[in-house]
Structures are given as C-alpha cells and as structure tokens.
Amino acid sequence: MSAAASTQQSGPQNRLAQETSPYLLQHKHNPVDWWPWGPQALAEAKANNKPILLSVGYAACHWCHVMAHESFEDAATARVMNELFVNIKVDREERPDIDQIYMQALHHLGEQGGWPLTMFLTPAGEPFWGGTYFPPTARYGRPAFVDVLREVARLFREEPAKIEQNRAALMARLSEVARPSQRVTIGRQELDQVALQLGSAMDPVNGGLRGAPKFPQCAMFENLWRAGLRTGEGRYFHIVDLTLTRISEGGIYDHLGGGYARYSVDDKWLVPHFEKMLYDNAQLLDLLALAWQRSGKMLYRERAEETVGWLAREMTGPEGGFYSSLDADSEGEEGKFYVWSLADIEAVLGVENAALFAQHYDVTPDGNFEGRNILNRLKGLPRSMEIDAALAMLRAMLHQVREKRVRPGLDDKVLADWNGLMIAALVHAANAFWRPDWLALARRAFDFVQRNMSRGNRLGHSWREGRVLFPGLASDFAFMTRAALSLYETTADRSYLHQALAWQAALDRHYANPDAGIYFLTADDAEGLVVRPASTADDATPNPNAIIAQNLIRLAAFAGDHALRDKADRLIDGILAIGGNNLFMHVAALNAIDMRLNLAEIVVTGEGEAADALTKAALALPYVNRAVLRAPSADALPPSHPAQNKIKGAASPAAFICIGETCSLPVTHPDEIADRVDTARAMPGA
C-alpha cells in the first residue's frame, strides 16, 4: 500500500489531490487550503499580500505525521492558517532544491534543523523566520503552533521593519558566494591525517561515531576503508568491520524482512528510527560488498542477500524502477509493524521454539523497547550450523505472520538519483558475490530511468504514475552517470559509456557554476528560486559535486580523454576552495582525491575463457579504486593510453595494471592481479 493510500481520509479534497507525490497526497484531505510549490502559489501570496507558511517533509517522516495529525488535520488550526497565510506543502525528496535553500536559512537563524521544516516567507518566497515541529499546545519550551501563527502574522502586518531586517539578513547569507582566500591542497599526507582524526572519533565498542543518535555515515566508513587500502593499517578495516557488524546485528536491521532502517536513536544500534530509505540501503549494500571482498565474512553475504531480497520484493516497481522509502509508522504508531511481545512469538512458534528464538534475538517478557521487543543479535551468542538452520526456519515463520499486519506506508515515487545509487551498489555487489541476477536487476532499473525519466540526454528527477518532474538535478546526473560507468565496467557494453558521456555533457551545459568552479544543484532553465543552490557538503548521501569528480576520473580512464581528468582536478579545487575549512563535511570529496591518486586501470586484452577469468579477477578487487577496461586488441584502446605499446608486443590474453602513465608487465594468471595492483601502487611516483 502506498503512503498516499495508507493515510486516505474521506471528505473534501484540496489542491494536493492533483499531485503525484505520496507525501503531498497524504495531505489532500486536510482542511488546510494547501498549495503545491509553484508560481501560482507565489502569485496568490502577492495578490493578497499574505505571508507564506512553507511546510516541508517526506512520507517516511514520523514527526511530519505527528504535526499533520495534531495541526493540519485540525479544523480550528486550519482556519487560522487559511486566514493568515498562503500555505505551501513540499515533499523534500521531490524538491531537494527547495528544502536545501530553506533548511540553510533555518541554520542561519541558529536552529539545528530537521523535519518537518516550518518556514515563514514573504510573498516573494524570501524567508524571514522558521522552525521545525511545533506542538498544538505550548510544552517543553516550545510555543503552541497557533500562537506562533498569530504572532508571525501580526509582525508581518504591524512591524514590517522587523520582518525586513530578518529577510535582508537571511537573503544576504543565502546569496553569499564562497570565494577562496587561498588555494587548498590535499595530498596523501592530508588524507592520512583526516583518516586518523576520523578513526579517533569512532566508537571502539559499538562502531560508528561516538554517542547517540547513530547514523550509518557510509561516506565516512568508505573513507576509513580507503585509508586502510592506502596505508595498509588494519585498524581502519577493523573499525569499519566493527561498525558494519554491529549495524547488521542490531535492531536497526530488519532481521525478518531484510533492509536497514534510517538510523539508531541510541548508541548501540538497538532502537531504530524505523523508516527504511532506498539511499541508506544502497550505500550499505556497497559497504557490504567492499567488506566481503576483503574478509569473506558470511554475515555480510547474508545481509546483502536479504537486503536485495527486500529490495526486489517490496521496493521494485513493475517496470523495474526502485521506490523511495517505507514509513516508520503503521496504524499511527512508530515501529508497530516491526516489534514483538514474547507472547506474540510463542503464539506463532510454540513455547520451545520461542525460547530458542528469544535467547538469540533478545526477546524478554518485559521487552527492550517500550514494553515490546526489537529483534537483534547484539549479544553475539555462539551458534552452530544446526541452530542457524533452526533460526532461519523460525524467522521465516514469523515473517509470514508479520506480513498479515497493517503495513507501513510505501512512498512509491522513483527518484533518479537514489535509483542511481542503488543501481551502482547492485552492480558492485553482483561482482563481489557473483550474482548475475542482481546485475539484471540493476540493468532493468537503469533502463527504466533511461526510458521513462529522460528527454534526450536530459534527466528528470522524480517519476510517479507516468508523470516526471523535469528538469532533474545535478544529483540525478551524478548518480546515474556513476551507475552507467559501473554497468559499462562490468558488461563492456559501450552504450553505457556513451550515455555517461552524454549525461556529463548535459551536466556541463546546464549546471556548471564557472564562478565557483563547481556545479549548481538546479539547471539553468529550471524554475527560478530565491537563490540557486550550490552546496558542496555531504548530506545523507554524498554531495553530487564529489560524485561528479569521481565520475570524471573514471570517465577519463574509460574514454582515454585526459581533458576529463583535468576537469576533475579543477572541480576538486573548486570544492576544496569552498569546503577546505570543514573537511569532515566533505568526506566524499576526499574519497574523490583518494581515487585520483590511487585509481588502477586494469586493461584486459584478448578474448575467450582466459580473458574472462582475468576480467573476473579484476572485478573482484575493491570497486573504489579500480577501472577495468576490456581491449581485445590494442585498437580497442584510445591511442594515448599507456598500455598501447605493451599490448602490441604481448601475448594475449593478459592483463596490464596502469597507474598514471606507467603500466605493469603482462599478467597472465588471474590470482596474480591483486598482488600486481598492490605492487604498482607501492612504486615511487604511483
């Protein structure tokens, strides 16, 4: 059931009934006279000289639902809103550009931020005050929502100078262009220093950053993993392994249905904020593949298989596109779908089997969460193959019963950027675990986006029920290009490379910010906003500028175009000029620098089974710093490629490892490739 359907009410509908976003459709029966974002809403505010109340949220947001139930569904509150404001509702996943602008404004007001985001704007859409969740009655130091509404409206009418002062200050901050006072340079030494600092900030017992709440900061974990590869120091691998193990055994993981929740509210990964997001599961699947390739730990294979099983079963549309999220709530209660009492489990499994299950999944009569039990394996009890088989059967029985419960709402819109993240993760996992069916799942999703969310070589951002939000964002081009390159590397189908080059060209044409040396989030022909967002900092996903830099480095290798590598260098310079004073918010850019310094181009020449075996061994290396090229003959390589002369004089099949302008001697045995890559990276000048 979609999130829109799961919250349907009877009664009159407002303008949101014409939208496709499940989050907006959740509010179509509100007595609030909602407008979707657009020029008509701004024109209404200007015509009536009313301030705008902007409410931003998303379908899986628990506190968004709370505020909606308490205030937006309340007729008395709605009357005040309708009388005093033009009310605009925005889905932050559908319009991250709008969310980014007004969340930044809230930060400039000294607030931490979060969702629901509640901002007050002038009729021109310029912010002057805001907050997040407001309760219906004053409590815990928060004013009542209706009191806030009346006071903001009074200030707008009676004290316009105060409004103007706030508006002018916020717009000045939002319009600031970050310009460097000096160039920031990051090399191996600086990367190692950042990794050292990151490692010291990690929880040595539970993994992840110290304290609570705990988020799966996947770009940070990748950075630590890269530090391990770069330095050979096992402590970096250890902290990532510890974190990934605790996450995968904790309550943040769904032990019955697969998939990871958004974050943990405690410091042990026990109590999740129960929504499941596509982007989190994509990034964690990438990490599982990376960690498996080094350790072969069965837990990582199991979690990858269960998570992809959840993706295919619950998050894939009939045409192959991946849905966005599952809600935290069902029947108006957070986590109700996922938690159990001991009596529930005994009723399904019987007393004896329930005792075994309870022992291993931390189930007690009193519960570990508000009188109920969140299933987890954090106690790490020893198990045999016989016990594992029994527990698998018991999990399946409980899952079958759980499927009969009222399900959390599904946000079934398809986002190009999040799909790109998952497509690349599936390709990497398919190579790591040798699962061609996962590669097929990735190709089908790529075909969906290419077929249904594109106009020429321009991408849209969001698709639902045949309607596309166009033009797309820089993040859509960044992550879908990354997906195309992953597919090209694995399949050698040149159509993926051609598409990646075309998307990069469209990105350069419509999103480039030449003054700052980076990319805007929005296109040059998109609807005008009060400012054009161009952040370089990472969020829950890596910043698109950092991903574009990584794409350019790999594109240069695949296409043999040194100009693309030069463009990557300029982009990295632009990112560092803006974010060099806060590197911990720019970890994905640091990962791009590590790729620039350590990318190994592995050229496999020749054809047949021997060449296939070499390719398979090359693809089994960590995906973060490799680019595998298939070249049956020297003619298949760009003329400038450093492997050209070596291929012409060598017997084939063979593999050549090239770093910079230097290539190894031919490698003819698949099991030698990994050692040769390590040797090549250790050579002076590499």
C-alpha positions in Angstrom: 0.0 0.0 0.0 1.4 3.4 -0.9 2.0 6.1 1.7 -0.8 8.1 0.0 -3.3 5.3 0.2 -2.4 4.4 3.7 -3.5 7.8 5.1 -6.5 8.4 3.0 -9.5 10.1 4.7 -12.9 10.9 3.4 -14.2 14.5 2.8 -13.4 17.4 0.6 -10.0 17.5 -1.2 -7.6 20.4 -1.5 -5.2 21.2 -4.4 -2.8 18.5 -3.3 -5.1 15.9 -4.7 -3.8 16.8 -8.2 -0.2 16.0 -7.2 1.6 12.6 -7.6 3.9 12.8 -4.6 2.7 10.3 -1.9 3.7 12.7 0.8 1.6 15.5 -0.7 -1.3 13.1 -1.3 -1.2 12.3 2.4 -2.4 15.8 3.0 -5.1 16.1 0.3 -8.0 15.8 2.8 -6.5 18.3 5.2 -8.8 21.3 5.9 -5.7 23.4 5.2 -6.0 25.2 1.9 -2.7 23.8 0.7 -0.9 24.9 -2.4 1.9 22.8 -4.1 5.1 24.9 -4.7 4.8 26.9 -7.9 4.3 30.3 -9.4 0.6 30.2 -8.8 1.1 29.9 -5.0 3.5 32.9 -5.0 1.1 34.9 -7.1 -1.7 34.2 -4.6 0.5 35.5 -1.8 1.4 38.6 -3.7 -2.1 39.3 -4.8 -3.4 39.1 -1.2 -0.2 40.5 0.5 -0.1 37.4 2.8 3.0 35.8 4.2 3.7 32.2 3.1 3.8 29.3 5.5 6.1 26.7 3.9 5.9 23.1 5.3 8.5 20.7 4.1 8.5 17.0 4.9 8.6 13.5 3.5 6.4 10.4 3.5 8.5 8.3 5.9 9.0 11.2 8.5 7.4 10.3 11.9 7.3 13.8 13.3 5.8 15.1 10.0 2.9 12.7 10.6 2.6 13.9 14.2 2.4 17.5 13.3 0.0 16.7 10.5 -2.3 14.8 12.9 -2.1 17.4 15.6 -2.4 20.6 13.5 -3.0 20.1 9.8 -6.0 17.8 10.3 -7.5 20.1 13.0 -10.2 22.3 11.6 -9.6 25.1 14.1 -5.9 25.3 13.4 -6.5 25.1 9.6 -8.9 28.1 9.9 -6.1 30.2 11.4 -3.6 29.0 8.7 -6.0 29.7 5.9 -7.0 33.1 7.2 -3.5 34.4 7.8 -1.2 32.6 5.3 -0.8 31.2 1.9 0.1 27.6 2.8 2.5 25.6 0.7 3.4 21.9 1.2 6.6 20.5 -0.3 8.0 16.9 -0.5 11.7 17.3 0.3 12.6 14.2 -1.7 10.8 15.6 -4.8 12.2 19.1 -4.3 15.5 18.9 -2.5 16.5 22.2 -4.1 13.7 24.0 -2.1 14.5 22.0 1.0 18.2 22.9 0.8 17.5 26.7 0.5 15.1 27.0 3.4 16.9 24.5 5.6 20.0 26.6 5.1 18.0 29.7 6.1 16.9 27.9 9.3 20.5 27.1 10.1 21.4 30.8 9.6 18.7 31.5 12.3 20.8 29.4 14.7 18.5 26.4 14.6 19.7 22.8 14.2 17.1 21.9 11.6 15.2 18.7 10.8 11.8 17.7 9.5 9.1 18.8 9.4 10.6 22.1 8.3 8.3 25.0 9.0 9.4 28.3 7.4 7.7 31.7 7.1 8.3 33.6 3.8 7.5 36.9 2.2 5.1 36.8 -0.7 8.2 36.7 -2.9 9.3 33.5 -1.3 12.1 35.0 0.8 12.5 33.5 4.3 12.3 35.6 7.5 11.7 33.1 10.3 11.1 29.4 10.9 11.4 26.3 13.0 10.7 22.6 12.7 8.0 20.8 14.7 5.6 23.0 16.6 3.2 21.3 19.2 -0.5 22.2 19.3 -0.2 23.4 22.8 2.9 25.0 24.5 5.2 22.5 26.1 8.8 21.8 26.8 9.8 25.3 25.9 8.1 25.2 22.5 5.3 27.6 21.8 1.9 26.4 20.6 1.6 26.4 16.8 -1.4 28.6 16.6 0.3 31.2 18.9 3.2 31.1 16.5 1.0 31.6 13.5 -0.8 34.6 15.1 2.4 36.3 16.2 4.2 35.9 12.9 1.1 37.3 11.0 0.9 40.2 13.5 4.6 41.1 13.0 4.1 40.9 9.2 1.2 43.4 9.4 2.2 45.7 12.2 6.0 45.6 12.4 7.2 45.2 8.8 10.6 46.7 9.7 11.4 43.6 11.8 10.4 41.3 9.0 12.5 43.2 6.6 15.5 43.1 8.9 15.3 39.3 9.2 14.6 38.9 5.5 17.5 41.1 4.3 20.0 39.3 6.7 18.9 35.8 5.6 18.9 36.7 1.9 22.4 38.2 2.3 23.6 35.0 3.9 21.9 32.7 1.3 23.3 34.8 -1.6 26.9 34.7 -0.4 29.3 33.3 -2.9 32.1 31.3 -1.2 35.4 32.5 -2.6 38.7 31.2 -1.5 41.3 33.4 0.1 43.9 30.9 -0.9 44.1 27.5 -2.7 43.6 24.5 -0.5 45.8 21.5 -1.4 45.1 17.9 -0.2 47.6 15.1 -0.8 48.3 11.7 0.7 49.6 13.2 3.9 46.5 15.3 4.5 44.3 12.3 3.6 46.1 10.2 6.2 45.7 13.0 8.8 41.9 13.2 8.2 41.6 9.4 8.4 43.5 9.4 11.7 41.1 12.1 13.1 38.0 10.2 11.8 39.2 7.0 13.3 39.7 8.6 16.7 36.1 9.9 16.6 34.7 6.4 16.2 33.1 4.3 19.0 35.6 1.5 19.8 32.9 -0.7 21.3 29.8 -0.2 19.1 31.3 1.3 16.0 30.1 4.4 14.2 30.6 7.9 15.5 30.6 8.1 19.3 27.4 8.9 21.1 23.8 8.9 20.0 21.9 9.1 17.7 24.0 6.9 15.4 23.7 7.2 11.6 25.2 4.9 9.0 27.7 7.5 7.8 28.7 5.4 4.7 31.0 8.0 3.1 33.0 8.2 6.3 33.2 4.5 6.5 34.4 4.3 2.9 37.0 7.0 3.7 38.3 4.8 6.5 38.3 1.8 4.3 40.3 3.7 1.7 42.7 4.7 4.4 43.3 1.0 5.1 43.9 0.3 1.5 46.2 3.3 1.2 48.3 2.8 4.3 48.0 -0.9 4.9 47.0 -0.2 8.5 44.5 -2.8 9.8 42.9 -0.5 12.4 40.9 1.2 9.6 39.5 -2.0 8.3 38.7 -3.1 11.9 36.6 0.0 12.8 34.6 -0.4 9.6 34.1 -4.1 10.2 33.1 -3.5 13.8 30.6 -0.8 12.7 29.1 -2.9 9.8 28.8 -6.0 12.1 27.1 -4.0 14.9 24.7 -2.4 12.4 24.0 -5.8 10.8 23.3 -7.5 14.1 21.5 -4.5 15.7 17.8 -3.5 15.8 18.5 -1.0 13.0 18.5 -4.1 10.7 15.2 -5.9 9.9 16.0 -9.5 10.8 12.8 -10.9 9.4 12.3 -8.9 6.1 15.8 -7.6 5.3 16.9 -4.0 4.9 18.2 -1.3 7.2 16.4 1.5 9.0 17.4 5.1 8.7 19.3 5.4 12.0 19.5 4.4 15.6 18.3 6.7 18.4 20.7 5.0 21.0 24.4 4.4 20.9 24.3 0.6 20.4 22.3 0.4 17.1 19.4 -1.2 19.0 16.5 1.2 18.7 15.9 2.4 15.1 14.0 5.3 13.7 12.0 2.7 11.8 11.7 4.2 8.3 13.7 2.4 5.5 15.2 4.6 2.8 16.4 3.4 -0.6 19.6 5.5 -0.3 20.7 4.1 3.0 20.3 0.6 1.8 22.2 1.3 -1.4 25.2 2.7 0.5 25.2 -0.1 3.0 25.0 -2.7 0.2 28.1 -1.0 -1.3 29.9 -1.4 2.0 28.8 -5.0 2.4 30.3 -5.8 -1.0 33.5 -3.9 -0.1 33.9 -5.6 3.3 33.1 -9.1 1.9 35.8 -8.8 -0.7 38.4 -8.5 2.0 37.1 -10.7 4.8 34.7 -13.2 3.2 32.6 -12.8 6.4 29.3 -14.8 5.9 27.3 -12.2 7.8 28.0 -9.7 5.0 26.8 -12.1 2.3 23.7 -13.0 4.3 22.8 -9.3 4.9 23.4 -8.4 1.2 21.2 -11.3 0.0 18.4 -10.4 2.5 18.6 -6.7 1.6 18.5 -7.3 -2.1 15.6 -9.7 -1.4 13.7 -7.0 0.3 14.5 -4.6 -2.5 13.2 -6.9 -5.2 10.2 -8.0 -3.1 9.0 -4.7 -1.7 10.8 -1.8 -3.3 10.7 -2.5 -7.1 8.0 -1.3 -9.4 6.5 -3.5 -12.2 8.7 -1.8 -14.8 11.9 -2.1 -12.7 12.3 1.3 -11.1 13.1 1.4 -7.3 10.7 3.0 -4.9 11.9 5.6 -2.4 11.0 4.6 1.2 8.9 2.7 3.7 7.3 4.7 6.5 8.3 4.3 10.2 4.6 4.3 11.2 1.7 2.0 10.8 -1.7 2.3 12.5 -0.5 5.7 13.8 2.3 4.1 15.8 6.1 4.2 15.1 7.6 0.8 14.7 4.4 -1.2 15.4 4.9 -3.3 12.3 8.3 -4.5 13.4 8.1 -5.1 17.2 7.0 -8.2 19.1 6.0 -9.4 22.5 7.2 -12.7 23.8 3.6 -13.9 23.8 3.3 -13.0 20.1 6.3 -15.1 19.3 5.1 -18.0 21.5 1.8 -18.0 19.7 3.5 -18.4 16.3 6.4 -20.7 17.2 5.3 -22.6 20.3 6.9 -22.3 23.7 10.0 -24.4 23.0 10.9 -22.8 19.6 10.1 -19.4 21.0 12.6 -19.9 23.9 15.4 -20.7 21.4 14.4 -17.7 19.2 14.1 -15.4 22.2 17.5 -16.4 23.5 19.2 -15.4 20.3 17.1 -12.3 19.4 17.0 -10.6 22.8 13.3 -11.2 23.4 12.1 -10.9 27.0 8.7 -10.7 28.8 9.4 -7.0 29.7 10.8 -6.1 26.2 13.7 -3.9 25.2 11.6 -1.1 23.7 8.5 0.4 25.4 7.4 -3.0 26.6 7.9 -4.6 23.3 10.9 -6.3 21.6 13.1 -5.1 18.8 14.7 -8.2 17.3 18.5 -8.0 17.4 21.6 -10.2 17.8 23.8 -7.7 19.6 24.6 -10.2 22.4 26.6 -12.3 19.9 25.7 -15.7 21.3 27.6 -18.6 19.8 25.7 -20.6 17.3 26.1 -23.8 15.4 25.1 -24.6 11.8 22.2 -26.6 13.3 21.0 -23.6 15.4 21.4 -21.3 12.4 19.2 -23.5 10.3 16.6 -23.7 13.0 16.6 -19.9 13.5 16.2 -19.4 9.7 13.1 -21.5 9.7 11.7 -19.6 12.8 12.4 -16.3 11.2 10.5 -17.3 8.1 7.5 -18.4 10.2 7.5 -15.0 12.0 7.9 -13.1 8.7 4.9 -14.9 7.2 2.8 -13.8 10.2 4.1 -10.3 10.1 3.1 -9.9 6.5 -0.5 -10.1 7.7 -0.1 -6.9 9.8 -1.1 -3.5 8.6 2.0 -2.4 6.6 3.8 0.9 6.9 3.1 3.3 4.0 5.2 2.9 0.9 6.5 6.0 -1.0 6.4 4.6 -4.5 7.8 7.5 -6.4 11.0 6.8 -8.4 13.9 9.2 -7.9 16.7 9.2 -10.5 19.5 10.0 -8.1 18.5 7.4 -5.5 18.0 4.8 -8.2 21.5 5.6 -9.5 22.9 4.9 -6.0 21.2 1.5 -5.8 22.0 0.5 -9.4 25.7 1.1 -8.8 25.5 -0.8 -5.5 23.8 -3.8 -7.1 26.5 -3.9 -9.8 29.3 -3.8 -7.2 27.5 -6.5 -5.1 26.9 -8.6 -8.2 30.6 -8.6 -8.9 31.5 -9.3 -5.3 29.1 -12.1 -4.6 28.9 -13.4 -8.2 25.2 -12.8 -8.6 24.2 -12.2 -12.2 20.6 -11.9 -11.2 21.5 -8.7 -9.2 23.2 -7.3 -12.3 20.0 -8.0 -14.2 18.0 -6.1 -11.5 20.4 -3.2 -11.9 20.1 -3.1 -15.7 16.4 -3.2 -15.6 16.2 -0.2 -13.2 18.7 1.7 -15.4 16.5 1.0 -18.5 13.5 2.3 -16.6 15.2 5.6 -15.7 16.6 6.0 -19.2 13.3 5.2 -20.9 10.8 6.9 -18.6 12.7 9.8 -16.9 14.7 11.3 -19.8 14.2 13.8 -22.6 17.0 13.4 -25.0 20.1 13.5 -22.8 18.4 15.4 -20.0 17.2 13.6 -16.9 14.1 14.3 -14.8 14.2 13.9 -11.0 11.0 12.2 -9.9 8.6 9.8 -11.6 5.2 8.5 -10.4 2.2 7.2 -12.3 3.7 8.3 -15.6 4.4 11.9 -14.6 8.0 13.2 -14.5 9.3 16.2 -12.6 11.6 17.9 -15.1 14.3 19.1 -15.3 16.3 17.0 -13.0 19.0 18.0 -10.5 22.8 17.7 -10.6 22.5 14.8 -8.2 20.4 12.9 -10.8 23.2 13.2 -13.4 25.9 12.5 -10.8 24.5 9.2 -9.5 23.0 8.0 -12.8 26.3 8.6 -14.6 28.1 6.6 -11.8 25.6 3.8 -12.4 26.3 3.9 -16.1 30.0 3.7 -15.5 29.6 0.7 -13.2 27.5 -1.1 -15.8 29.9 -0.3 -18.5 32.9 -1.6 -16.5 31.0 -4.9 -15.7 29.3 -5.6 -19.0 31.7 -3.9 -21.6 28.5 -2.6 -23.3 29.7 0.7 -24.8 26.2 2.1 -24.8 26.6 2.7 -21.1 29.8 4.7 -21.7 28.2 6.7 -24.4 25.3 7.5 -22.1 27.6 8.5 -19.3 29.5 10.9 -21.6 26.2 12.4 -22.9 24.9 13.0 -19.4 28.2 14.6 -18.4 28.0 16.9 -21.4 24.4 17.9 -20.4 25.5 18.5 -16.8 28.3 20.8 -18.1 25.9 22.7 -20.3 23.1 23.3 -17.8 24.5 23.1 -14.3 28.1 24.4 -14.4 28.9 27.2 -11.9 32.0 28.8 -13.5 32.4 31.5 -10.9 32.9 28.9 -8.1 34.3 26.0 -10.2 31.6 23.6 -9.1 28.0 22.7 -10.2 24.7 24.1 -9.2 22.1 21.7 -7.9 19.4 23.1 -10.3 19.5 23.6 -14.1 19.9 27.0 -15.8 16.4 26.5 -17.3 14.7 25.4 -14.1 12.0 27.4 -12.3 13.6 30.4 -10.6 14.0 30.2 -6.8 15.2 33.0 -4.4 18.7 31.6 -4.8 20.3 28.9 -6.9 21.6 26.2 -4.5 25.2 25.0 -5.0 26.2 23.2 -1.8 29.4 21.2 -1.7 28.8 19.5 1.7 27.7 15.9 2.1 24.3 15.1 3.4 22.7 11.7 4.0 24.1 10.9 0.5 27.5 12.1 -0.9 27.5 15.6 -2.4 26.9 15.4 -6.1 30.0 17.6 -6.8 32.2 14.9 -5.2 30.5 12.1 -7.2 30.9 14.1 -10.4 34.6 14.4 -9.6 34.8 10.6 -9.2 32.9 10.1 -12.4 35.2 12.4 -14.4 38.3 10.5 -13.1 36.7 7.1 -14.2 35.4 8.6 -17.5 38.9 9.8 -18.3 40.2 6.2 -17.8 37.4 4.6 -19.8 37.3 7.2 -22.7 41.0 7.9 -22.7 40.4 11.6 -22.5 42.9 13.4 -20.4 40.8 16.6 -20.6 38.2 14.9 -18.3 40.9 14.2 -15.7 41.9 17.9 -15.9 38.3 18.8 -15.4 38.1 16.6 -12.3 41.2 18.3 -10.9 39.5 21.7 -11.4 36.3 20.5 -9.8 38.2 19.2 -6.8 40.0 22.5 -6.4 36.6 24.3 -6.5 35.1 22.0 -3.8 38.2 22.5 -1.6 38.1 26.2 -2.0 34.6 26.2 -0.5 34.8 23.3 1.9 38.5 23.1 2.8 37.9 24.5 6.2 35.4 21.8 7.1 36.8 18.6 5.6 34.6 16.3 7.7 31.5 17.7 5.9 33.3 16.9 2.6 34.4 13.3 3.1 33.1 12.2 -0.4 35.4 14.8 -2.0 38.3 13.4 0.0 37.3 10.0 -1.4 37.5 11.5 -4.9 41.0 12.7 -4.2 42.0 9.2 -3.0 40.6 7.9 -6.3 42.5 10.4 -8.2 45.8 9.4 -6.5 45.2 5.6 -6.5 43.0 4.6 -9.4 44.3 1.4 -11.0 43.3 1.0 -14.7 43.3 -2.8 -15.3 43.4 -3.5 -19.1 42.4 -7.0 -20.1 43.4 -7.9 -23.6 42.5 -10.9 -25.7 39.3 -12.9 -25.8 37.9 -16.3 -24.6 37.8 -18.1 -21.3 41.3 -16.9 -20.2 40.4 -13.3 -20.8 37.1 -13.7 -19.0 38.9 -15.2 -16.0 41.3 -12.2 -15.8 38.3 -9.8 -16.0 36.5 -11.7 -13.3 39.6 -11.4 -11.0 39.9 -7.7 -11.8 36.3 -7.0 -11.0 36.8 -8.9 -7.6 39.1 -6.1 -6.5 37.6 -3.3 -4.3 35.5 -1.2 -6.7 36.5 2.1 -5.0 39.8 2.5 -6.8 39.8 0.4 -10.0 38.7 0.8 -13.6 38.5 -2.4 -15.6 38.8 -2.0 -19.4 38.3 -4.7 -21.9 40.5 -4.4 -25.0 40.6 -7.5 -27.3 43.4 -5.7 -29.2 45.4 -2.5 -29.0 43.0 -0.9 -31.5 40.2 -1.0 -28.8 42.2 1.4 -26.6 42.5 5.1 -27.0 45.7 6.0 -28.9 47.1 7.8 -25.9 46.6 5.0 -23.4 49.9 4.0 -21.8 49.1 0.3 -22.3 49.1 0.6 -26.1 52.7 -0.3 -26.8 52.7 -3.1 -24.2 49.6 -4.8 -25.7 51.0 -4.7 -29.2 54.1 -6.7 -28.2 52.5 -9.1 -25.7 50.9 -12.5 -25.9 47.2 -12.5 -25.1 45.1 -12.9 -23.1 46.8 -10.8 -20.5 46.1 -8.0 -18.1 48.1 -4.8 -17.6 47.9 -2.7 -14.4 48.3 1.0 -15.2 48.6 3.8 -12.6 49.2 7.2 -14.0 51.4 6.9 -17.1 53.1 3.6 -16.0 51.8 0.1 -16.8 53.0 -3.2 -15.5 54.3 -6.2 -17.4 51.6 -8.5 -18.7 49.8 -10.6 -16.0 48.5 -13.9 -17.3 47.3 -15.6 -14.1 44.1 -14.2 -12.5 45.4 -14.9 -9.0 48.3 -12.5 -9.6 46.3 -9.4 -10.4 45.7 -8.3 -6.8 49.3 -8.5 -5.9 50.4 -6.7 -9.1 48.0 -3.9 -8.3 49.5 -3.5 -4.8 53.0 -3.6 -6.2 52.2 -0.9 -8.8 50.7 1.4 -6.2 53.8 1.0 -4.0 56.2 2.1 -6.8 57.7 5.5 -6.4 55.6 8.1 -8.3 52.5 6.0 -8.2 
